């Protein structure tokens, strides 16, 4: 391995972009978690009459299950995933579709035989499979 290969790897654009994305994603996760824990959860808890939504739990055979924290984490994940999808993924996909439109479909080079429905070349006069005559209108 050459001496400068690791430096080249680190300074490539996609590695630096990935590092920036992870840092911004972690900061965004903190914001979304705070939104869920401090605003959305108390709102839902007020509707259900529970003062602390995160403390919802149940007990089975002396095992304590805190499902309120799980609901908080699930809400955080759904909000974060929806935000990333609608604010990042969809706009980038639309931009890429505009910048790089799909190539037009290739012209057909085969046609179905009317007798056996196997695919034969457009210019063929007889089907190679059933030997039936193909109509002259189908050929170019």
Buried (B, 14 or more C-beta within 10 A) or exposed (E): EEEEEEEEEEEEEEEEEEEEEEEEEEEEEEEBBEBBBEEBBBEBBEEEEBEEBBEBEEEEEEEEEEEBBEBBBEBBBEBBEEEBEEEEEEEEEEEEEEEEEEEEEEEEEEBEBEEEEEEBEEEBEEBEEEEEEBEEEBEE
